[in-house]
Amino acid sequence: MERTYIMIKPDGVQRGLVGEIIKRFEQKGFKLVAMKITMPSKEHMETHYEDLKTKKFFPGLIAYMTSGPVCAMVWEGKGACLEGRKMLGATMPSDSAMGTIRGDYCIEVGRNICHGSDSVESANKEIAHWFPEGVCEWESCEASWIYE
Ligand code: RTP
């Protein structure tokens, strides 16, 4: 089953949105297989966002992302990467539809609350980066009510 890496950024943690975001993923039918609150180092975050290192906003992004704890999670389910991105909403909050997490809870791109893997390949890389210890394999008793 597909997995995605979802991270609640420091603003989402500070604003008390952890429960709300977990609720949305649980209620959609995805299964939580790893989660931790962690204070990422600068190096760890620079590696996570290494594809963006030439962007002008990169130093500001790293400062923002290391300004407090993040909630790192792995969610599992059919189409988890694409569906997760849809639930987060567009990167730019002004383009995010109402009903999405960013559309409902933020205003600026530099404080956009959450991250989600953009592909299965990125997810595998990000999961290994944030959870080198691995994830928890468990059977959900609800599976037959979610998948036909
Ligand atoms: P993320 O990785 O955080 O899920 O975001 P994304 O794929 O939707 O967007 P990406 O282009 O990878 O940008 C990563 C994060 O950098 C910040 N950003 N700031 N100031 C700016 O113009 C700007 N553009 C992007 C955002 O926090 C974005 O989520």
Backbone and ligand atoms as CSV (ligand in chain L), in Angstrom:
chain,resi,resn,atom,element,x,y,z
A,1,MET,N,N,0.853,-1.204,0.000
A,1,MET,CA,C,0.000,0.000,0.000
A,1,MET,C,C,0.882,1.245,0.000
A,2,GLU,N,N,0.449,2.261,-0.729
A,2,GLU,CA,C,1.262,3.485,-0.861
A,2,GLU,C,C,1.376,4.250,0.464
A,3,ARG,N,N,2.542,4.869,0.645
A,3,ARG,CA,C,2.763,5.695,1.842
A,3,ARG,C,C,3.193,7.097,1.446
A,4,THR,N,N,2.833,8.064,2.293
A,4,THR,CA,C,3.292,9.438,2.067
A,4,THR,C,C,3.834,10.025,3.361
A,5,TYR,N,N,4.779,10.947,3.197
A,5,TYR,CA,C,5.332,11.650,4.360
A,5,TYR,C,C,4.597,12.985,4.500
A,6,ILE,N,N,3.933,13.164,5.625
A,6,ILE,CA,C,3.212,14.406,5.917
A,6,ILE,C,C,3.881,15.055,7.129
A,7,MET,N,N,4.166,16.338,7.005
A,7,MET,CA,C,4.822,17.033,8.124
A,7,MET,C,C,4.021,18.294,8.467
A,8,ILE,N,N,3.682,18.413,9.753
A,8,ILE,CA,C,3.056,19.654,10.215
A,8,ILE,C,C,4.206,20.575,10.600
A,9,LYS,N,N,4.272,21.725,9.937
A,9,LYS,CA,C,5.390,22.654,10.086
A,9,LYS,C,C,5.294,23.389,11.431
A,10,PRO,N,N,6.357,24.111,11.828
A,10,PRO,CA,C,6.351,24.745,13.150
A,10,PRO,C,C,5.130,25.637,13.420
A,11,ASP,N,N,4.637,26.335,12.402
A,11,ASP,CA,C,3.455,27.190,12.614
A,11,ASP,C,C,2.211,26.348,12.912
A,12,GLY,N,N,2.083,25.226,12.247
A,12,GLY,CA,C,0.940,24.339,12.488
A,12,GLY,C,C,0.970,23.761,13.896
A,13,VAL,N,N,2.180,23.409,14.365
A,13,VAL,CA,C,2.315,22.875,15.726
A,13,VAL,C,C,1.983,23.978,16.726
A,14,GLN,N,N,2.602,25.172,16.544
A,14,GLN,CA,C,2.395,26.282,17.498
A,14,GLN,C,C,0.947,26.738,17.534
A,15,ARG,N,N,0.251,26.618,16.409
A,15,ARG,CA,C,-1.140,27.086,16.361
A,15,ARG,C,C,-2.151,26.014,16.793
A,16,GLY,N,N,-1.644,24.882,17.242
A,16,GLY,CA,C,-2.535,23.847,17.777
A,16,GLY,C,C,-3.349,23.135,16.713
A,17,LEU,N,N,-2.744,22.961,15.522
A,17,LEU,CA,C,-3.481,22.329,14.422
A,17,LEU,C,C,-3.143,20.854,14.227
A,18,VAL,N,N,-2.310,20.305,15.112
A,18,VAL,CA,C,-1.897,18.898,14.945
A,18,VAL,C,C,-3.125,17.976,14.951
A,19,GLY,N,N,-3.973,18.147,15.945
A,19,GLY,CA,C,-5.153,17.270,16.068
A,19,GLY,C,C,-6.082,17.393,14.867
A,20,GLU,N,N,-6.297,18.611,14.410
A,20,GLU,CA,C,-7.185,18.852,13.269
A,20,GLU,C,C,-6.654,18.155,12.004
A,21,ILE,N,N,-5.345,18.246,11.795
A,21,ILE,CA,C,-4.766,17.651,10.580
A,21,ILE,C,C,-4.796,16.120,10.678
A,22,ILE,N,N,-4.465,15.592,11.845
A,22,ILE,CA,C,-4.549,14.136,12.027
A,22,ILE,C,C,-5.990,13.679,11.812
A,23,LYS,N,N,-6.933,14.429,12.355
A,23,LYS,CA,C,-8.356,14.064,12.223
A,23,LYS,C,C,-8.753,13.934,10.747
A,24,ARG,N,N,-8.294,14.888,9.933
A,24,ARG,CA,C,-8.676,14.860,8.518
A,24,ARG,C,C,-8.130,13.621,7.808
A,25,PHE,N,N,-6.875,13.275,8.095
A,25,PHE,CA,C,-6.277,12.099,7.442
A,25,PHE,C,C,-6.929,10.806,7.954
A,26,GLU,N,N,-7.221,10.749,9.249
A,26,GLU,CA,C,-7.884,9.551,9.800
A,26,GLU,C,C,-9.273,9.398,9.211
A,27,GLN,N,N,-10.009,10.506,9.166
A,27,GLN,CA,C,-11.399,10.419,8.704
A,27,GLN,C,C,-11.491,10.112,7.210
A,28,LYS,N,N,-10.459,10.501,6.456
A,28,LYS,CA,C,-10.429,10.155,5.032
A,28,LYS,C,C,-10.302,8.638,4.852
A,29,GLY,N,N,-9.642,7.996,5.803
A,29,GLY,CA,C,-9.449,6.542,5.714
A,29,GLY,C,C,-7.996,6.124,5.680
A,30,PHE,N,N,-7.096,7.094,5.753
A,30,PHE,CA,C,-5.672,6.741,5.747
A,30,PHE,C,C,-5.253,6.201,7.111
A,31,LYS,N,N,-4.190,5.434,7.104
A,31,LYS,CA,C,-3.706,4.762,8.323
A,31,LYS,C,C,-2.377,5.374,8.745
A,32,LEU,N,N,-2.310,5.762,10.024
A,32,LEU,CA,C,-1.091,6.375,10.563
A,32,LEU,C,C,-0.110,5.266,10.939
A,33,VAL,N,N,1.067,5.275,10.315
A,33,VAL,CA,C,2.040,4.199,10.599
A,33,VAL,C,C,3.326,4.710,11.246
A,34,ALA,N,N,3.463,6.049,11.370
A,34,ALA,CA,C,4.615,6.605,12.103
A,34,ALA,C,C,4.311,8.049,12.444
A,35,MET,N,N,4.752,8.473,13.625
A,35,MET,CA,C,4.548,9.869,14.012
A,35,MET,C,C,5.526,10.251,15.121
A,36,LYS,N,N,6.086,11.444,15.033
A,36,LYS,CA,C,6.889,11.970,16.146
A,36,LYS,C,C,6.935,13.492,16.089
A,37,ILE,N,N,7.088,14.096,17.286
A,37,ILE,CA,C,7.339,15.527,17.377
A,37,ILE,C,C,8.849,15.650,17.523
A,38,THR,N,N,9.446,16.448,16.652
A,38,THR,CA,C,10.910,16.531,16.671
A,38,THR,C,C,11.380,17.933,16.302
A,39,MET,N,N,12.510,18.330,16.877
A,39,MET,CA,C,13.107,19.641,16.576
A,39,MET,C,C,14.206,19.382,15.539
A,40,PRO,N,N,13.930,19.670,14.278
A,40,PRO,CA,C,14.906,19.301,13.248
A,40,PRO,C,C,16.140,20.205,13.259
A,41,SER,N,N,17.287,19.632,12.971
A,41,SER,CA,C,18.506,20.435,12.846
A,41,SER,C,C,18.470,21.136,11.482
A,42,LYS,N,N,19.324,22.160,11.356
A,42,LYS,CA,C,19.433,22.896,10.091
A,42,LYS,C,C,19.858,21.937,8.966
A,43,GLU,N,N,20.823,21.088,9.259
A,43,GLU,CA,C,21.353,20.156,8.253
A,43,GLU,C,C,20.257,19.182,7.795
A,44,HIS,N,N,19.484,18.700,8.766
A,44,HIS,CA,C,18.421,17.740,8.439
A,44,HIS,C,C,17.394,18.395,7.512
A,45,MET,N,N,17.037,19.641,7.833
A,45,MET,CA,C,16.031,20.334,7.026
A,45,MET,C,C,16.600,20.718,5.657
A,46,GLU,N,N,17.861,21.098,5.613
A,46,GLU,CA,C,18.477,21.435,4.312
A,46,GLU,C,C,18.480,20.216,3.394
A,47,THR,N,N,18.694,19.046,3.964
A,47,THR,CA,C,18.655,17.827,3.143
A,47,THR,C,C,17.226,17.569,2.669
A,48,HIS,N,N,16.255,17.760,3.565
A,48,HIS,CA,C,14.852,17.539,3.179
A,48,HIS,C,C,14.475,18.424,1.984
A,49,TYR,N,N,14.900,19.696,2.033
A,49,TYR,CA,C,14.540,20.641,0.972
A,49,TYR,C,C,15.700,20.878,-0.013
A,50,GLU,N,N,16.563,19.882,-0.200
A,50,GLU,CA,C,17.768,20.121,-1.023
A,50,GLU,C,C,17.448,20.515,-2.472
A,51,ASP,N,N,16.298,20.085,-2.984
A,51,ASP,CA,C,15.913,20.444,-4.367
A,51,ASP,C,C,15.677,21.946,-4.514
A,52,LEU,N,N,15.457,22.634,-3.388
A,52,LEU,CA,C,15.129,24.065,-3.441
A,52,LEU,C,C,16.313,24.950,-3.061
A,53,LYS,N,N,17.508,24.355,-2.931
A,53,LYS,CA,C,18.628,25.120,-2.348
A,53,LYS,C,C,19.081,26.325,-3.184
A,54,THR,N,N,18.719,26.359,-4.461
A,54,THR,CA,C,19.111,27.521,-5.275
A,54,THR,C,C,18.046,28.628,-5.255
A,55,LYS,N,N,16.925,28.364,-4.628
A,55,LYS,CA,C,15.835,29.368,-4.602
A,55,LYS,C,C,16.173,30.508,-3.643
A,56,LYS,N,N,15.697,31.682,-3.998
A,56,LYS,CA,C,15.963,32.868,-3.175
A,56,LYS,C,C,15.356,32.730,-1.764
A,57,PHE,N,N,14.227,32.033,-1.691
A,57,PHE,CA,C,13.549,31.912,-0.395
A,57,PHE,C,C,14.128,30.805,0.497
A,58,PHE,N,N,15.154,30.072,-0.014
A,58,PHE,CA,C,15.673,28.917,0.733
A,58,PHE,C,C,16.135,29.263,2.164
A,59,PRO,N,N,16.968,30.318,2.367
A,59,PRO,CA,C,17.402,30.604,3.749
A,59,PRO,C,C,16.217,30.888,4.680
A,60,GLY,N,N,15.240,31.633,4.177
A,60,GLY,CA,C,14.046,31.941,4.983
A,60,GLY,C,C,13.247,30.674,5.278
A,61,LEU,N,N,13.171,29.797,4.290
A,61,LEU,CA,C,12.443,28.532,4.462
A,61,LEU,C,C,13.108,27.685,5.562
A,62,ILE,N,N,14.436,27.619,5.541
A,62,ILE,CA,C,15.148,26.804,6.542
A,62,ILE,C,C,14.997,27.441,7.935
A,63,ALA,N,N,15.067,28.761,7.999
A,63,ALA,CA,C,14.896,29.436,9.301
A,63,ALA,C,C,13.496,29.151,9.864
A,64,TYR,N,N,12.491,29.253,9.003
A,64,TYR,CA,C,11.101,28.961,9.402
A,64,TYR,C,C,10.962,27.510,9.857
A,65,MET,N,N,11.510,26.605,9.081
A,65,MET,CA,C,11.305,25.181,9.352
A,65,MET,C,C,12.102,24.666,10.556
A,66,THR,N,N,13.078,25.464,11.012
A,66,THR,CA,C,13.848,25.046,12.195
A,66,THR,C,C,13.514,25.940,13.400
A,67,SER,N,N,12.421,26.705,13.289
A,67,SER,CA,C,12.084,27.649,14.359
A,67,SER,C,C,11.321,26.998,15.513
A,68,GLY,N,N,10.978,25.749,15.383
A,68,GLY,CA,C,10.229,25.053,16.431
A,68,GLY,C,C,10.022,23.612,16.029
A,69,PRO,N,N,9.372,22.835,16.902
A,69,PRO,CA,C,9.166,21.426,16.564
A,69,PRO,C,C,8.213,21.239,15.390
A,70,VAL,N,N,8.441,20.161,14.675
A,70,VAL,CA,C,7.522,19.750,13.603
A,70,VAL,C,C,6.900,18.417,14.015
A,71,CYS,N,N,5.765,18.111,13.425
A,71,CYS,CA,C,5.149,16.801,13.650
A,71,CYS,C,C,5.327,15.997,12.366
A,72,ALA,N,N,6.198,14.993,12.433
A,72,ALA,CA,C,6.540,14.163,11.271
A,72,ALA,C,C,5.661,12.914,11.288
A,73,MET,N,N,5.028,12.622,10.153
A,73,MET,CA,C,4.107,11.473,10.109
A,73,MET,C,C,4.226,10.711,8.798
A,74,VAL,N,N,3.888,9.443,8.857
A,74,VAL,CA,C,3.747,8.646,7.640
A,74,VAL,C,C,2.318,8.106,7.624
A,75,TRP,N,N,1.623,8.380,6.533
A,75,TRP,CA,C,0.251,7.903,6.353
A,75,TRP,C,C,0.224,6.922,5.190
A,76,GLU,N,N,-0.587,5.895,5.342
A,76,GLU,CA,C,-0.636,4.808,4.354
A,76,GLU,C,C,-2.045,4.682,3.787
A,77,GLY,N,N,-2.131,4.396,2.499
A,77,GLY,CA,C,-3.442,4.157,1.877
A,77,GLY,C,C,-3.345,4.314,0.372
A,78,LYS,N,N,-4.398,3.899,-0.305
A,78,LYS,CA,C,-4.439,3.964,-1.772
A,78,LYS,C,C,-4.277,5.411,-2.243
A,79,GLY,N,N,-3.315,5.653,-3.124
A,79,GLY,CA,C,-3.107,6.996,-3.673
A,79,GLY,C,C,-2.703,8.029,-2.638
A,80,ALA,N,N,-2.039,7.592,-1.562
A,80,ALA,CA,C,-1.770,8.479,-0.412
A,80,ALA,C,C,-1.021,9.765,-0.800
A,81,CYS,N,N,-0.091,9.689,-1.755
A,81,CYS,CA,C,0.700,10.897,-2.092
A,81,CYS,C,C,-0.184,11.957,-2.752
A,82,LEU,N,N,-0.872,11.561,-3.809
A,82,LEU,CA,C,-1.704,12.523,-4.541
A,82,LEU,C,C,-2.881,13.003,-3.673
A,83,GLU,N,N,-3.541,12.073,-3.008
A,83,GLU,CA,C,-4.687,12.440,-2.172
A,83,GLU,C,C,-4.248,13.344,-1.017
A,84,GLY,N,N,-3.082,13.026,-0.440
A,84,GLY,CA,C,-2.553,13.841,0.653
A,84,GLY,C,C,-2.300,15.265,0.191
A,85,ARG,N,N,-1.706,15.416,-1.004
A,85,ARG,CA,C,-1.450,16.758,-1.552
A,85,ARG,C,C,-2.761,17.509,-1.787
A,86,LYS,N,N,-3.783,16.784,-2.235
A,86,LYS,CA,C,-5.091,17.430,-2.447
A,86,LYS,C,C,-5.653,17.931,-1.121
A,87,MET,N,N,-5.478,17.119,-0.077
A,87,MET,CA,C,-6.007,17.514,1.240
A,87,MET,C,C,-5.261,18.722,1.797
A,88,LEU,N,N,-3.952,18.808,1.506
A,88,LEU,CA,C,-3.164,19.959,1.961
A,88,LEU,C,C,-3.596,21.227,1.218
A,89,GLY,N,N,-3.869,21.110,-0.070
A,89,GLY,CA,C,-4.193,22.279,-0.889
A,89,GLY,C,C,-2.953,22.815,-1.591
A,90,ALA,N,N,-3.152,23.825,-2.443
A,90,ALA,CA,C,-2.049,24.387,-3.223
A,90,ALA,C,C,-0.994,25.006,-2.311
A,91,THR,N,N,0.252,25.016,-2.803
A,91,THR,CA,C,1.380,25.577,-2.034
A,91,THR,C,C,1.086,27.012,-1.597
A,92,MET,N,N,0.578,27.810,-2.539
A,92,MET,CA,C,0.223,29.212,-2.256
A,92,MET,C,C,-1.165,29.237,-1.607
A,93,PRO,N,N,-1.257,29.646,-0.365
A,93,PRO,CA,C,-2.578,29.630,0.284
A,93,PRO,C,C,-3.650,30.390,-0.497
A,94,SER,N,N,-3.232,31.452,-1.234
A,94,SER,CA,C,-4.235,32.215,-1.998
A,94,SER,C,C,-4.831,31.370,-3.134
A,95,ASP,N,N,-4.124,30.307,-3.533
A,95,ASP,CA,C,-4.642,29.409,-4.579
A,95,ASP,C,C,-5.303,28.161,-3.989
A,96,SER,N,N,-5.241,28.001,-2.679
A,96,SER,CA,C,-5.773,26.783,-2.053
A,96,SER,C,C,-7.280,26.880,-1.921
A,97,ALA,N,N,-7.945,25.821,-2.333
A,97,ALA,CA,C,-9.412,25.813,-2.224
A,97,ALA,C,C,-9.833,25.754,-0.758
A,98,MET,N,N,-10.953,26.400,-0.449
A,98,MET,CA,C,-11.551,26.258,0.882
A,98,MET,C,C,-11.888,24.778,1.065
A,99,GLY,N,N,-11.728,24.303,2.271
A,99,GLY,CA,C,-11.946,22.869,2.513
A,99,GLY,C,C,-10.640,22.103,2.559
A,100,THR,N,N,-9.580,22.702,1.979
A,100,THR,CA,C,-8.256,22.093,2.124
A,100,THR,C,C,-7.608,22.674,3.395
A,101,ILE,N,N,-6.564,22.015,3.861
A,101,ILE,CA,C,-5.929,22.475,5.110
A,101,ILE,C,C,-5.352,23.881,4.922
A,102,ARG,N,N,-4.605,24.082,3.847
A,102,ARG,CA,C,-4.031,25.422,3.629
A,102,ARG,C,C,-5.123,26.442,3.313
A,103,GLY,N,N,-6.128,26.043,2.551
A,103,GLY,CA,C,-7.226,26.954,2.214
A,103,GLY,C,C,-7.978,27.407,3.465
A,104,ASP,N,N,-8.066,26.529,4.434
A,104,ASP,CA,C,-8.844,26.847,5.645
A,104,ASP,C,C,-8.027,27.545,6.724
A,105,TYR,N,N,-6.705,27.300,6.773
A,105,TYR,CA,C,-5.970,27.728,7.968
A,105,TYR,C,C,-4.774,28.646,7.753
A,106,CYS,N,N,-4.487,29.063,6.520
A,106,CYS,CA,C,-3.328,29.961,6.415
A,106,CYS,C,C,-3.473,30.989,5.305
A,107,ILE,N,N,-2.565,31.957,5.335
A,107,ILE,CA,C,-2.661,33.122,4.457
A,107,ILE,C,C,-1.409,33.262,3.586
A,108,GLU,N,N,-0.230,32.984,4.164
A,108,GLU,CA,C,1.019,33.234,3.433
A,108,GLU,C,C,1.766,31.942,3.097
A,109,VAL,N,N,2.453,31.951,1.936
A,109,VAL,CA,C,3.204,30.759,1.504
A,109,VAL,C,C,4.323,30.411,2.487
A,110,GLY,N,N,4.893,31.439,3.099
A,110,GLY,CA,C,5.987,31.205,4.050
A,110,GLY,C,C,5.526,30.731,5.419
A,111,ARG,N,N,4.217,30.526,5.581
A,111,ARG,CA,C,3.638,29.971,6.824
A,111,ARG,C,C,2.476,29.081,6.410
A,112,ASN,N,N,2.803,28.079,5.605
A,112,ASN,CA,C,1.707,27.300,5.006
A,112,ASN,C,C,1.460,25.946,5.680
A,113,ILE,N,N,1.844,25.840,6.947
A,113,ILE,CA,C,1.352,24.817,7.886
A,113,ILE,C,C,1.792,23.365,7.692
A,114,CYS,N,N,1.861,22.931,6.435
A,114,CYS,CA,C,2.076,21.485,6.273
A,114,CYS,C,C,2.855,21.175,4.999
A,115,HIS,N,N,3.446,20.009,4.997
A,115,HIS,CA,C,4.179,19.483,3.846
A,115,HIS,C,C,3.639,18.102,3.520
A,116,GLY,N,N,3.591,17.780,2.228
A,116,GLY,CA,C,3.226,16.426,1.821
A,116,GLY,C,C,4.062,15.999,0.634
A,117,SER,N,N,4.488,14.748,0.604
A,117,SER,CA,C,5.318,14.236,-0.500
A,117,SER,C,C,4.595,14.426,-1.836
A,118,ASP,N,N,5.372,14.821,-2.876
A,118,ASP,CA,C,4.739,15.073,-4.171
A,118,ASP,C,C,4.723,13.863,-5.099
A,119,SER,N,N,5.330,12.745,-4.690
A,119,SER,CA,C,5.317,11.521,-5.507
A,119,SER,C,C,5.713,10.353,-4.613
A,120,VAL,N,N,5.512,9.156,-5.129
A,120,VAL,CA,C,5.885,7.956,-4.355
A,120,VAL,C,C,7.400,7.936,-4.163
A,121,GLU,N,N,8.122,8.345,-5.200
A,121,GLU,CA,C,9.594,8.365,-5.118
A,121,GLU,C,C,10.064,9.337,-4.017
A,122,SER,N,N,9.492,10.549,-3.988
A,122,SER,CA,C,9.840,11.516,-2.943
A,122,SER,C,C,9.446,10.972,-1.580
A,123,ALA,N,N,8.283,10.346,-1.506
A,123,ALA,CA,C,7.803,9.819,-0.215
A,123,ALA,C,C,8.803,8.795,0.331
A,124,ASN,N,N,9.254,7.889,-0.517
A,124,ASN,CA,C,10.184,6.857,-0.037
A,124,ASN,C,C,11.468,7.484,0.496
A,125,LYS,N,N,11.944,8.507,-0.218
A,125,LYS,CA,C,13.164,9.204,0.207
A,125,LYS,C,C,12.933,9.941,1.534
A,126,GLU,N,N,11.804,10.634,1.624
A,126,GLU,CA,C,11.507,11.434,2.825
A,126,GLU,C,C,11.237,10.536,4.040
A,127,ILE,N,N,10.560,9.427,3.828
A,127,ILE,CA,C,10.272,8.503,4.942
A,127,ILE,C,C,11.597,7.946,5.483
A,128,ALA,N,N,12.510,7.602,4.587
A,128,ALA,CA,C,13.811,7.073,5.038
A,128,ALA,C,C,14.600,8.156,5.781
A,129,HIS,N,N,14.449,9.407,5.349
A,129,HIS,CA,C,15.170,10.529,5.974
A,129,HIS,C,C,14.633,10.824,7.375
A,130,TRP,N,N,13.317,10.779,7.539
A,130,TRP,CA,C,12.707,11.164,8.823
A,130,TRP,C,C,12.484,9.980,9.759
A,131,PHE,N,N,12.352,8.791,9.186
A,131,PHE,CA,C,12.116,7.604,10.025
A,131,PHE,C,C,13.103,6.495,9.654
A,132,PRO,N,N,14.409,6.720,9.899
A,132,PRO,CA,C,15.382,5.667,9.565
A,132,PRO,C,C,15.125,4.393,10.376
A,133,GLU,N,N,14.422,4.544,11.506
A,133,GLU,CA,C,14.098,3.380,12.343
A,133,GLU,C,C,12.962,2.539,11.759
A,134,GLY,N,N,12.307,3.051,10.708
A,134,GLY,CA,C,11.202,2.320,10.080
A,134,GLY,C,C,9.858,2.751,10.645
A,135,VAL,N,N,8.797,2.194,10.086
A,135,VAL,CA,C,7.447,2.557,10.514
A,135,VAL,C,C,6.807,1.351,11.196
A,136,CYS,N,N,5.605,1.572,11.742
A,136,CYS,CA,C,4.898,0.491,12.446
A,136,CYS,C,C,3.936,-0.207,11.475
A,137,GLU,N,N,4.147,-1.470,11.260
A,137,GLU,CA,C,3.259,-2.249,10.376
A,137,GLU,C,C,2.103,-2.750,11.240
A,138,TRP,N,N,0.884,-2.389,10.917
A,138,TRP,CA,C,-0.255,-2.923,11.684
A,138,TRP,C,C,-1.482,-3.073,10.788
A,139,GLU,N,N,-2.370,-3.967,11.181
A,139,GLU,CA,C,-3.581,-4.243,10.410
A,139,GLU,C,C,-4.729,-3.431,10.978
A,140,SER,N,N,-5.410,-2.672,10.139
A,140,SER,CA,C,-6.565,-1.923,10.603
A,140,SER,C,C,-7.819,-2.783,10.450
A,141,CYS,N,N,-8.632,-2.839,11.495
A,141,CYS,CA,C,-9.866,-3.640,11.408
A,141,CYS,C,C,-10.915,-2.938,10.545
A,142,GLU,N,N,-10.642,-1.686,10.156
A,142,GLU,CA,C,-11.603,-0.936,9.331
A,142,GLU,C,C,-11.367,-1.118,7.834
A,143,ALA,N,N,-10.261,-1.801,7.466
A,143,ALA,CA,C,-9.853,-1.846,6.055
A,143,ALA,C,C,-10.991,-2.272,5.117
A,144,SER,N,N,-11.776,-3.277,5.498
A,144,SER,CA,C,-12.818,-3.771,4.585
A,144,SER,C,C,-13.985,-2.785,4.466
A,145,TRP,N,N,-14.017,-1.759,5.342
A,145,TRP,CA,C,-15.041,-0.719,5.242
A,145,TRP,C,C,-14.532,0.476,4.441
A,146,ILE,N,N,-13.238,0.452,4.110
A,146,ILE,CA,C,-12.632,1.564,3.369
A,146,ILE,C,C,-12.331,1.148,1.922
A,147,TYR,N,N,-11.903,-0.134,1.766
A,147,TYR,CA,C,-11.539,-0.635,0.426
A,147,TYR,C,C,-12.485,-1.759,0.044
A,148,GLU,N,N,-12.894,-1.801,-1.241
A,148,GLU,CA,C,-13.794,-2.886,-1.671
A,148,GLU,C,C,-13.006,-4.123,-2.064
L,1,RTP,P1,P,6.151,21.494,0.671
L,1,RTP,O1,O,7.387,20.818,0.107
L,1,RTP,O2,O,6.408,22.287,1.891
L,1,RTP,O3,O,5.006,20.519,0.774
L,1,RTP,O4,O,5.671,22.529,-0.403
L,1,RTP,P2,P,5.362,22.330,-1.936
L,1,RTP,O5,O,5.916,21.034,-2.464
L,1,RTP,O6,O,3.893,22.536,-2.082
L,1,RTP,O7,O,6.152,23.562,-2.553
L,1,RTP,P3,P,7.701,23.769,-2.857
L,1,RTP,O8,O,7.781,24.541,-4.115
L,1,RTP,O9,O,8.449,22.478,-2.731
L,1,RTP,O10,O,8.134,24.743,-1.679
L,1,RTP,C1,C,8.457,24.259,-0.409
L,1,RTP,C2,C,8.034,25.267,0.625
L,1,RTP,O11,O,8.824,26.449,0.480
L,1,RTP,C3,C,8.059,27.575,0.878
L,1,RTP,N1,N,7.995,28.511,-0.232
L,1,RTP,N2,N,8.169,29.790,-0.077
L,1,RTP,N3,N,8.451,32.561,-0.525
L,1,RTP,C4,C,8.137,31.776,-1.543
L,1,RTP,O12,O,7.932,32.199,-2.648
L,1,RTP,C5,C,8.025,30.345,-1.284
L,1,RTP,N4,N,7.779,29.427,-2.198
L,1,RTP,C6,C,7.760,28.244,-1.519
L,1,RTP,C7,C,6.679,27.077,1.256
L,1,RTP,O13,O,6.642,26.852,2.667
L,1,RTP,C8,C,6.598,25.773,0.498
L,1,RTP,O14,O,5.652,24.904,1.086
